[in-house]
């Protein structure tokens, strides 16, 4: 039977990116701003992962 593992960093990254996208989507085109803010947050946290 295959084992199922959950990567905690993936959960943190998704939650932080989603929260940032919701908060950033309050101005302008909401869909576009949410996508941009979420992607930038994910990129920054992925780079920051190397320092933790």
PDBQT receptor file of N, H, CA, C and O in Angstrom, charges set to zero:
ATOM      1  N   UNK A   1       0.854  -1.184   0.000  1.00  0.00    +0.000 N 
ATOM      2  CA  UNK A   1       0.000   0.000   0.000  1.00  0.00    +0.000 C 
ATOM      3  C   UNK A   1       0.898   1.245   0.000  1.00  0.00    +0.000 C 
ATOM      4  O   UNK A   1       1.791   1.359   0.839  1.00  0.00    +0.000 OA
ATOM      5  N   UNK A   2       0.670   2.175  -0.930  1.00  0.00    +0.000 N 
ATOM      6  H   UNK A   2      -0.056   2.082  -1.612  1.00  0.00    +0.000 HD
ATOM      7  CA  UNK A   2       1.527   3.367  -0.997  1.00  0.00    +0.000 C 
ATOM      8  C   UNK A   2       1.297   4.293   0.195  1.00  0.00    +0.000 C 
ATOM      9  O   UNK A   2       0.187   4.429   0.711  1.00  0.00    +0.000 OA
ATOM     10  N   UNK A   3       2.384   4.915   0.603  1.00  0.00    +0.000 N 
ATOM     11  H   UNK A   3       3.286   4.804   0.184  1.00  0.00    +0.000 HD
ATOM     12  CA  UNK A   3       2.310   5.883   1.697  1.00  0.00    +0.000 C 
ATOM     13  C   UNK A   3       1.920   7.250   1.150  1.00  0.00    +0.000 C 
ATOM     14  O   UNK A   3       2.296   7.621   0.038  1.00  0.00    +0.000 OA
ATOM     15  N   UNK A   4       1.168   7.984   1.945  1.00  0.00    +0.000 N 
ATOM     16  H   UNK A   4       0.864   7.683   2.848  1.00  0.00    +0.000 HD
ATOM     17  CA  UNK A   4       0.771   9.339   1.582  1.00  0.00    +0.000 C 
ATOM     18  C   UNK A   4       1.494  10.286   2.530  1.00  0.00    +0.000 C 
ATOM     19  O   UNK A   4       1.377  10.174   3.751  1.00  0.00    +0.000 OA
ATOM     20  N   UNK A   5       2.232  11.206   1.957  1.00  0.00    +0.000 N 
ATOM     21  H   UNK A   5       2.327  11.297   0.966  1.00  0.00    +0.000 HD
ATOM     22  CA  UNK A   5       2.929  12.197   2.777  1.00  0.00    +0.000 C 
ATOM     23  C   UNK A   5       2.425  13.586   2.423  1.00  0.00    +0.000 C 
ATOM     24  O   UNK A   5       2.039  13.851   1.285  1.00  0.00    +0.000 OA
ATOM     25  N   UNK A   6       2.435  14.451   3.395  1.00  0.00    +0.000 N 
ATOM     26  H   UNK A   6       2.749  14.236   4.319  1.00  0.00    +0.000 HD
ATOM     27  CA  UNK A   6       2.010  15.825   3.198  1.00  0.00    +0.000 C 
ATOM     28  C   UNK A   6       3.207  16.725   3.486  1.00  0.00    +0.000 C 
ATOM     29  O   UNK A   6       3.797  16.669   4.565  1.00  0.00    +0.000 OA
ATOM     30  N   UNK A   7       3.550  17.542   2.521  1.00  0.00    +0.000 N 
ATOM     31  H   UNK A   7       3.071  17.587   1.645  1.00  0.00    +0.000 HD
ATOM     32  CA  UNK A   7       4.651  18.472   2.687  1.00  0.00    +0.000 C 
ATOM     33  C   UNK A   7       4.106  19.731   3.372  1.00  0.00    +0.000 C 
ATOM     34  O   UNK A   7       3.271  20.437   2.805  1.00  0.00    +0.000 OA
ATOM     35  N   UNK A   8       4.572  20.004   4.568  1.00  0.00    +0.000 N 
ATOM     36  H   UNK A   8       5.251  19.431   5.028  1.00  0.00    +0.000 HD
ATOM     37  CA  UNK A   8       4.091  21.145   5.346  1.00  0.00    +0.000 C 
ATOM     38  C   UNK A   8       4.405  22.466   4.649  1.00  0.00    +0.000 C 
ATOM     39  O   UNK A   8       3.609  23.403   4.714  1.00  0.00    +0.000 OA
ATOM     40  N   UNK A   9       5.543  22.548   3.990  1.00  0.00    +0.000 N 
ATOM     41  H   UNK A   9       6.189  21.787   3.937  1.00  0.00    +0.000 HD
ATOM     42  CA  UNK A   9       5.902  23.794   3.305  1.00  0.00    +0.000 C 
ATOM     43  C   UNK A   9       4.902  24.118   2.197  1.00  0.00    +0.000 C 
ATOM     44  O   UNK A   9       4.588  25.287   1.974  1.00  0.00    +0.000 OA
ATOM     45  N   UNK A  10       4.404  23.110   1.508  1.00  0.00    +0.000 N 
ATOM     46  H   UNK A  10       4.659  22.160   1.689  1.00  0.00    +0.000 HD
ATOM     47  CA  UNK A  10       3.410  23.331   0.455  1.00  0.00    +0.000 C 
ATOM     48  C   UNK A  10       2.127  23.907   1.036  1.00  0.00    +0.000 C 
ATOM     49  O   UNK A  10       1.517  24.793   0.436  1.00  0.00    +0.000 OA
ATOM     50  N   UNK A  11       1.716  23.418   2.188  1.00  0.00    +0.000 N 
ATOM     51  H   UNK A  11       2.211  22.699   2.676  1.00  0.00    +0.000 HD
ATOM     52  CA  UNK A  11       0.519  23.956   2.840  1.00  0.00    +0.000 C 
ATOM     53  C   UNK A  11       0.716  25.408   3.263  1.00  0.00    +0.000 C 
ATOM     54  O   UNK A  11      -0.173  26.239   3.076  1.00  0.00    +0.000 OA
ATOM     55  N   UNK A  12       1.874  25.712   3.829  1.00  0.00    +0.000 N 
ATOM     56  H   UNK A  12       2.596  25.038   3.981  1.00  0.00    +0.000 HD
ATOM     57  CA  UNK A  12       2.169  27.084   4.256  1.00  0.00    +0.000 C 
ATOM     58  C   UNK A  12       2.223  28.010   3.044  1.00  0.00    +0.000 C 
ATOM     59  O   UNK A  12       1.675  29.112   3.072  1.00  0.00    +0.000 OA
ATOM     60  N   UNK A  13       2.877  27.563   1.995  1.00  0.00    +0.000 N 
ATOM     61  H   UNK A  13       3.322  26.667   1.972  1.00  0.00    +0.000 HD
ATOM     62  CA  UNK A  13       3.003  28.366   0.777  1.00  0.00    +0.000 C 
ATOM     63  C   UNK A  13       1.633  28.649   0.164  1.00  0.00    +0.000 C 
ATOM     64  O   UNK A  13       1.354  29.778  -0.238  1.00  0.00    +0.000 OA
ATOM     65  N   UNK A  14       0.792  27.642   0.091  1.00  0.00    +0.000 N 
ATOM     66  H   UNK A  14       1.019  26.725   0.417  1.00  0.00    +0.000 HD
ATOM     67  CA  UNK A  14      -0.544  27.822  -0.475  1.00  0.00    +0.000 C 
ATOM     68  C   UNK A  14      -1.407  28.743   0.357  1.00  0.00    +0.000 C 
ATOM     69  O   UNK A  14      -2.117  29.592  -0.182  1.00  0.00    +0.000 OA
ATOM     70  N   UNK A  15      -1.349  28.582   1.678  1.00  0.00    +0.000 N 
ATOM     71  H   UNK A  15      -0.772  27.892   2.116  1.00  0.00    +0.000 HD
ATOM     72  CA  UNK A  15      -2.156  29.430   2.555  1.00  0.00    +0.000 C 
ATOM     73  C   UNK A  15      -1.702  30.885   2.491  1.00  0.00    +0.000 C 
ATOM     74  O   UNK A  15      -2.529  31.793   2.406  1.00  0.00    +0.000 OA
ATOM     75  N   UNK A  16      -0.404  31.105   2.532  1.00  0.00    +0.000 N 
ATOM     76  H   UNK A  16       0.268  30.368   2.601  1.00  0.00    +0.000 HD
ATOM     77  CA  UNK A  16       0.114  32.472   2.490  1.00  0.00    +0.000 C 
ATOM     78  C   UNK A  16      -0.175  33.136   1.142  1.00  0.00    +0.000 C 
ATOM     79  O   UNK A  16      -0.543  34.309   1.092  1.00  0.00    +0.000 OA
ATOM     80  N   UNK A  17      -0.011  32.390   0.060  1.00  0.00    +0.000 N 
ATOM     81  H   UNK A  17       0.288  31.436   0.101  1.00  0.00    +0.000 HD
ATOM     82  CA  UNK A  17      -0.278  32.944  -1.268  1.00  0.00    +0.000 C 
ATOM     83  C   UNK A  17      -1.764  33.254  -1.458  1.00  0.00    +0.000 C 
ATOM     84  O   UNK A  17      -2.128  34.272  -2.047  1.00  0.00    +0.000 OA
ATOM     85  N   UNK A  18      -2.609  32.367  -0.954  1.00  0.00    +0.000 N 
ATOM     86  H   UNK A  18      -2.314  31.540  -0.476  1.00  0.00    +0.000 HD
ATOM     87  CA  UNK A  18      -4.051  32.601  -1.057  1.00  0.00    +0.000 C 
ATOM     88  C   UNK A  18      -4.494  33.805  -0.256  1.00  0.00    +0.000 C 
ATOM     89  O   UNK A  18      -5.296  34.613  -0.726  1.00  0.00    +0.000 OA
ATOM     90  N   UNK A  19      -3.973  33.926   0.952  1.00  0.00    +0.000 N 
ATOM     91  H   UNK A  19      -3.322  33.270   1.333  1.00  0.00    +0.000 HD
ATOM     92  CA  UNK A  19      -4.313  35.074   1.793  1.00  0.00    +0.000 C 
ATOM     93  C   UNK A  19      -3.819  36.371   1.162  1.00  0.00    +0.000 C 
ATOM     94  O   UNK A  19      -4.547  37.363   1.132  1.00  0.00    +0.000 OA
ATOM     95  N   UNK A  20      -2.601  36.369   0.664  1.00  0.00    +0.000 N 
ATOM     96  H   UNK A  20      -2.010  35.563   0.689  1.00  0.00    +0.000 HD
ATOM     97  CA  UNK A  20      -2.066  37.567   0.014  1.00  0.00    +0.000 C 
ATOM     98  C   UNK A  20      -2.870  37.913  -1.237  1.00  0.00    +0.000 C 
ATOM     99  O   UNK A  20      -3.097  39.089  -1.521  1.00  0.00    +0.000 OA
ATOM    100  N   UNK A  21      -3.298  36.906  -1.979  1.00  0.00    +0.000 N 
ATOM    101  H   UNK A  21      -3.113  35.951  -1.748  1.00  0.00    +0.000 HD
ATOM    102  CA  UNK A  21      -4.092  37.154  -3.190  1.00  0.00    +0.000 C 
ATOM    103  C   UNK A  21      -5.437  37.775  -2.842  1.00  0.00    +0.000 C 
ATOM    104  O   UNK A  21      -5.896  38.691  -3.525  1.00  0.00    +0.000 OA
ATOM    105  N   UNK A  22      -6.063  37.284  -1.794  1.00  0.00    +0.000 N 
ATOM    106  H   UNK A  22      -5.691  36.540  -1.240  1.00  0.00    +0.000 HD
ATOM    107  CA  UNK A  22      -7.360  37.845  -1.383  1.00  0.00    +0.000 C 
ATOM    108  C   UNK A  22      -7.194  39.297  -0.943  1.00  0.00    +0.000 C 
ATOM    109  O   UNK A  22      -7.992  40.160  -1.310  1.00  0.00    +0.000 OA
ATOM    110  N   UNK A  23      -6.150  39.559  -0.155  1.00  0.00    +0.000 N 
ATOM    111  H   UNK A  23      -5.502  38.858   0.143  1.00  0.00    +0.000 HD
ATOM    112  CA  UNK A  23      -5.929  40.925   0.320  1.00  0.00    +0.000 C 
ATOM    113  C   UNK A  23      -5.504  41.855  -0.816  1.00  0.00    +0.000 C 
ATOM    114  O   UNK A  23      -5.872  43.029  -0.825  1.00  0.00    +0.000 OA
ATOM    115  N   UNK A  24      -4.733  41.340  -1.771  1.00  0.00    +0.000 N 
ATOM    116  H   UNK A  24      -4.434  40.386  -1.764  1.00  0.00    +0.000 HD
ATOM    117  CA  UNK A  24      -4.254  42.166  -2.880  1.00  0.00    +0.000 C 
ATOM    118  C   UNK A  24      -5.277  42.385  -3.965  1.00  0.00    +0.000 C 
ATOM    119  O   UNK A  24      -5.098  43.263  -4.808  1.00  0.00    +0.000 OA
ATOM    120  N   UNK A  25      -6.350  41.610  -3.969  1.00  0.00    +0.000 N 
ATOM    121  H   UNK A  25      -6.496  40.896  -3.284  1.00  0.00    +0.000 HD
ATOM    122  CA  UNK A  25      -7.346  41.702  -5.036  1.00  0.00    +0.000 C 
ATOM    123  C   UNK A  25      -8.425  42.732  -4.745  1.00  0.00    +0.000 C 
ATOM    124  O   UNK A  25      -9.496  42.688  -5.350  1.00  0.00    +0.000 OA
ATOM    125  N   UNK A  26      -8.172  43.628  -3.863  1.00  0.00    +0.000 N 
ATOM    126  H   UNK A  26      -7.301  43.665  -3.372  1.00  0.00    +0.000 HD
ATOM    127  CA  UNK A  26      -9.183  44.629  -3.497  1.00  0.00    +0.000 C 
ATOM    128  C   UNK A  26      -9.211  45.818  -4.444  1.00  0.00    +0.000 C 
ATOM    129  O   UNK A  26     -10.160  46.602  -4.420  1.00  0.00    +0.000 OA
ATOM    130  N   UNK A  27      -8.188  45.965  -5.277  1.00  0.00    +0.000 N 
ATOM    131  H   UNK A  27      -7.417  45.329  -5.296  1.00  0.00    +0.000 HD
ATOM    132  CA  UNK A  27      -8.142  47.115  -6.184  1.00  0.00    +0.000 C 
ATOM    133  C   UNK A  27      -7.998  46.644  -7.623  1.00  0.00    +0.000 C 
ATOM    134  O   UNK A  27      -7.472  45.561  -7.878  1.00  0.00    +0.000 OA
ATOM    135  N   UNK A  28      -8.457  47.441  -8.541  1.00  0.00    +0.000 N 
ATOM    136  H   UNK A  28      -8.884  48.321  -8.334  1.00  0.00    +0.000 HD
ATOM    137  CA  UNK A  28      -8.296  47.157  -9.967  1.00  0.00    +0.000 C 
ATOM    138  C   UNK A  28      -9.048  45.909 -10.396  1.00  0.00    +0.000 C 
ATOM    139  O   UNK A  28     -10.093  45.574  -9.839  1.00  0.00    +0.000 OA
ATOM    140  N   UNK A  29      -8.511  45.239 -11.378  1.00  0.00    +0.000 N 
ATOM    141  H   UNK A  29      -7.662  45.511 -11.830  1.00  0.00    +0.000 HD
ATOM    142  CA  UNK A  29      -9.078  43.987 -11.875  1.00  0.00    +0.000 C 
ATOM    143  C   UNK A  29      -8.786  42.904 -10.836  1.00  0.00    +0.000 C 
ATOM    144  O   UNK A  29      -7.638  42.482 -10.698  1.00  0.00    +0.000 OA
ATOM    145  N   UNK A  30      -9.777  42.461 -10.125  1.00  0.00    +0.000 N 
ATOM    146  H   UNK A  30     -10.709  42.804 -10.238  1.00  0.00    +0.000 HD
ATOM    147  CA  UNK A  30      -9.580  41.574  -8.980  1.00  0.00    +0.000 C 
ATOM    148  C   UNK A  30      -8.933  40.253  -9.344  1.00  0.00    +0.000 C 
ATOM    149  O   UNK A  30      -8.062  39.771  -8.621  1.00  0.00    +0.000 OA
ATOM    150  N   UNK A  31      -9.342  39.665 -10.443  1.00  0.00    +0.000 N 
ATOM    151  H   UNK A  31     -10.050  40.057 -11.031  1.00  0.00    +0.000 HD
ATOM    152  CA  UNK A  31      -8.782  38.380 -10.841  1.00  0.00    +0.000 C 
ATOM    153  C   UNK A  31      -7.303  38.519 -11.183  1.00  0.00    +0.000 C 
ATOM    154  O   UNK A  31      -6.479  37.717 -10.743  1.00  0.00    +0.000 OA
ATOM    155  N   UNK A  32      -6.974  39.534 -11.965  1.00  0.00    +0.000 N 
ATOM    156  H   UNK A  32      -7.643  40.186 -12.323  1.00  0.00    +0.000 HD
ATOM    157  CA  UNK A  32      -5.591  39.751 -12.369  1.00  0.00    +0.000 C 
ATOM    158  C   UNK A  32      -4.715  40.112 -11.178  1.00  0.00    +0.000 C 
ATOM    159  O   UNK A  32      -3.627  39.560 -11.018  1.00  0.00    +0.000 OA
ATOM    160  N   UNK A  33      -5.176  41.026 -10.349  1.00  0.00    +0.000 N 
ATOM    161  H   UNK A  33      -6.060  41.475 -10.479  1.00  0.00    +0.000 HD
ATOM    162  CA  UNK A  33      -4.381  41.434  -9.180  1.00  0.00    +0.000 C 
ATOM    163  C   UNK A  33      -4.193  40.276  -8.204  1.00  0.00    +0.000 C 
ATOM    164  O   UNK A  33      -3.107  40.110  -7.647  1.00  0.00    +0.000 OA
ATOM    165  N   UNK A  34      -5.233  39.476  -7.991  1.00  0.00    +0.000 N 
ATOM    166  H   UNK A  34      -6.114  39.611  -8.443  1.00  0.00    +0.000 HD
ATOM    167  CA  UNK A  34      -5.113  38.322  -7.111  1.00  0.00    +0.000 C 
ATOM    168  C   UNK A  34      -4.098  37.325  -7.630  1.00  0.00    +0.000 C 
ATOM    169  O   UNK A  34      -3.312  36.775  -6.858  1.00  0.00    +0.000 OA
ATOM    170  N   UNK A  35      -4.109  37.088  -8.941  1.00  0.00    +0.000 N 
ATOM    171  H   UNK A  35      -4.747  37.534  -9.568  1.00  0.00    +0.000 HD
ATOM    172  CA  UNK A  35      -3.153  36.159  -9.538  1.00  0.00    +0.000 C 
ATOM    173  C   UNK A  35      -1.722  36.673  -9.421  1.00  0.00    +0.000 C 
ATOM    174  O   UNK A  35      -0.805  35.912  -9.112  1.00  0.00    +0.000 OA
ATOM    175  N   UNK A  36      -1.540  37.953  -9.666  1.00  0.00    +0.000 N 
ATOM    176  H   UNK A  36      -2.285  38.571  -9.916  1.00  0.00    +0.000 HD
ATOM    177  CA  UNK A  36      -0.195  38.540  -9.590  1.00  0.00    +0.000 C 
ATOM    178  C   UNK A  36       0.328  38.515  -8.162  1.00  0.00    +0.000 C 
ATOM    179  O   UNK A  36       1.459  38.091  -7.926  1.00  0.00    +0.000 OA
ATOM    180  N   UNK A  37      -0.479  38.964  -7.210  1.00  0.00    +0.000 N 
ATOM    181  H   UNK A  37      -1.397  39.309  -7.402  1.00  0.00    +0.000 HD
ATOM    182  CA  UNK A  37      -0.043  39.013  -5.818  1.00  0.00    +0.000 C 
ATOM    183  C   UNK A  37       0.230  37.602  -5.289  1.00  0.00    +0.000 C 
ATOM    184  O   UNK A  37       1.210  37.386  -4.577  1.00  0.00    +0.000 OA
ATOM    185  N   UNK A  38      -0.628  36.650  -5.632  1.00  0.00    +0.000 N 
ATOM    186  H   UNK A  38      -1.424  36.826  -6.210  1.00  0.00    +0.000 HD
ATOM    187  CA  UNK A  38      -0.410  35.273  -5.197  1.00  0.00    +0.000 C 
ATOM    188  C   UNK A  38       0.864  34.679  -5.776  1.00  0.00    +0.000 C 
ATOM    189  O   UNK A  38       1.605  33.990  -5.075  1.00  0.00    +0.000 OA
ATOM    190  N   UNK A  39       1.122  34.942  -7.048  1.00  0.00    +0.000 N 
ATOM    191  H   UNK A  39       0.520  35.502  -7.618  1.00  0.00    +0.000 HD
ATOM    192  CA  UNK A  39       2.325  34.422  -7.694  1.00  0.00    +0.000 C 
ATOM    193  C   UNK A  39       3.594  35.045  -7.117  1.00  0.00    +0.000 C 
ATOM    194  O   UNK A  39       4.588  34.353  -6.900  1.00  0.00    +0.000 OA
ATOM    195  N   UNK A  40       3.555  36.344  -6.871  1.00  0.00    +0.000 N 
ATOM    196  H   UNK A  40       2.747  36.906  -7.047  1.00  0.00    +0.000 HD
ATOM    197  CA  UNK A  40       4.726  37.012  -6.284  1.00  0.00    +0.000 C 
ATOM    198  C   UNK A  40       4.990  36.486  -4.880  1.00  0.00    +0.000 C 
ATOM    199  O   UNK A  40       6.141  36.246  -4.513  1.00  0.00    +0.000 OA
ATOM    200  N   UNK A  41       3.947  36.308  -4.103  1.00  0.00    +0.000 N 
ATOM    201  H   UNK A  41       3.013  36.503  -4.402  1.00  0.00    +0.000 HD
ATOM    202  CA  UNK A  41       4.103  35.775  -2.751  1.00  0.00    +0.000 C 
ATOM    203  C   UNK A  41       4.694  34.371  -2.792  1.00  0.00    +0.000 C 
ATOM    204  O   UNK A  41       5.588  34.054  -2.007  1.00  0.00    +0.000 OA
ATOM    205  N   UNK A  42       4.210  33.532  -3.693  1.00  0.00    +0.000 N 
ATOM    206  H   UNK A  42       3.484  33.790  -4.331  1.00  0.00    +0.000 HD
ATOM    207  CA  UNK A  42       4.737  32.176  -3.821  1.00  0.00    +0.000 C 
ATOM    208  C   UNK A  42       6.212  32.198  -4.222  1.00  0.00    +0.000 C 
ATOM    209  O   UNK A  42       7.008  31.414  -3.704  1.00  0.00    +0.000 OA
ATOM    210  N   UNK A  43       6.574  33.083  -5.131  1.00  0.00    +0.000 N 
ATOM    211  H   UNK A  43       5.927  33.720  -5.552  1.00  0.00    +0.000 HD
ATOM    212  CA  UNK A  43       7.971  33.174  -5.562  1.00  0.00    +0.000 C 
ATOM    213  C   UNK A  43       8.872  33.638  -4.423  1.00  0.00    +0.000 C 
ATOM    214  O   UNK A  43       9.954  33.085  -4.223  1.00  0.00    +0.000 OA
ATOM    215  N   UNK A  44       8.435  34.642  -3.683  1.00  0.00    +0.000 N 
ATOM    216  H   UNK A  44       7.557  35.091  -3.845  1.00  0.00    +0.000 HD
ATOM    217  CA  UNK A  44       9.241  35.153  -2.566  1.00  0.00    +0.000 C 
ATOM    218  C   UNK A  44       9.402  34.098  -1.486  1.00  0.00    +0.000 C 
ATOM    219  O   UNK A  44      10.499  33.919  -0.956  1.00  0.00    +0.000 OA
ATOM    220  N   UNK A  45       8.328  33.398  -1.152  1.00  0.00    +0.000 N 
ATOM    221  H   UNK A  45       7.437  33.544  -1.582  1.00  0.00    +0.000 HD
ATOM    222  CA  UNK A  45       8.419  32.375  -0.111  1.00  0.00    +0.000 C 
ATOM    223  C   UNK A  45       9.252  31.179  -0.565  1.00  0.00    +0.000 C 
ATOM    224  O   UNK A  45       9.915  30.547   0.257  1.00  0.00    +0.000 OA
ATOM    225  N   UNK A  46       9.228  30.859  -1.853  1.00  0.00    +0.000 N 
ATOM    226  H   UNK A  46       8.689  31.373  -2.521  1.00  0.00    +0.000 HD
ATOM    227  CA  UNK A  46      10.061  29.774  -2.363  1.00  0.00    +0.000 C 
ATOM    228  C   UNK A  46      11.535  30.136  -2.254  1.00  0.00    +0.000 C 
ATOM    229  O   UNK A  46      12.356  29.296  -1.886  1.00  0.00    +0.000 OA
ATOM    230  N   UNK A  47      11.875  31.376  -2.570  1.00  0.00    +0.000 N 
ATOM    231  H   UNK A  47      11.208  32.059  -2.869  1.00  0.00    +0.000 HD
ATOM    232  CA  UNK A  47      13.258  31.837  -2.423  1.00  0.00    +0.000 C 
ATOM    233  C   UNK A  47      13.645  31.881  -0.950  1.00  0.00    +0.000 C 
ATOM    234  O   UNK A  47      14.753  31.489  -0.584  1.00  0.00    +0.000 OA
ATOM    235  N   UNK A  48      12.725  32.363  -0.101  1.00  0.00    +0.000 N 
ATOM    236  H   UNK A  48      11.825  32.681  -0.399  1.00  0.00    +0.000 HD
ATOM    237  CA  UNK A  48      13.007  32.473   1.331  1.00  0.00    +0.000 C 
ATOM    238  C   UNK A  48      13.161  31.106   1.997  1.00  0.00    +0.000 C 
ATOM    239  O   UNK A  48      13.786  30.993   3.051  1.00  0.00    +0.000 OA
ATOM    240  N   UNK A  49      12.595  30.076   1.384  1.00  0.00    +0.000 N 
ATOM    241  H   UNK A  49      12.087  30.168   0.528  1.00  0.00    +0.000 HD
ATOM    242  CA  UNK A  49      12.701  28.736   1.966  1.00  0.00    +0.000 C 
ATOM    243  C   UNK A  49      14.150  28.310   2.136  1.00  0.00    +0.000 C 
ATOM    244  O   UNK A  49      14.485  27.601   3.084  1.00  0.00    +0.000 OA
ATOM    245  N   UNK A  50      15.002  28.738   1.227  1.00  0.00    +0.000 N 
ATOM    246  H   UNK A  50      14.729  29.314   0.457  1.00  0.00    +0.000 HD
ATOM    247  CA  UNK A  50      16.419  28.403   1.307  1.00  0.00    +0.000 C 
ATOM    248  C   UNK A  50      17.116  28.993   2.517  1.00  0.00    +0.000 C 
ATOM    249  O   UNK A  50      18.174  28.509   2.917  1.00  0.00    +0.000 OA
ATOM    250  N   UNK A  51      16.547  30.019   3.098  1.00  0.00    +0.000 N 
ATOM    251  H   UNK A  51      15.688  30.412   2.773  1.00  0.00    +0.000 HD
ATOM    252  CA  UNK A  51      17.174  30.673   4.249  1.00  0.00    +0.000 C 
ATOM    253  C   UNK A  51      16.670  30.135   5.579  1.00  0.00    +0.000 C 
ATOM    254  O   UNK A  51      17.212  30.481   6.628  1.00  0.00    +0.000 OA
ATOM    255  N   UNK A  52      15.625  29.280   5.552  1.00  0.00    +0.000 N 
ATOM    256  H   UNK A  52      15.184  28.998   4.699  1.00  0.00    +0.000 HD
ATOM    257  CA  UNK A  52      15.077  28.753   6.795  1.00  0.00    +0.000 C 
ATOM    258  C   UNK A  52      15.630  27.408   7.125  1.00  0.00    +0.000 C 
ATOM    259  O   UNK A  52      15.266  26.825   8.146  1.00  0.00    +0.000 OA
TER     260      UNK A  52
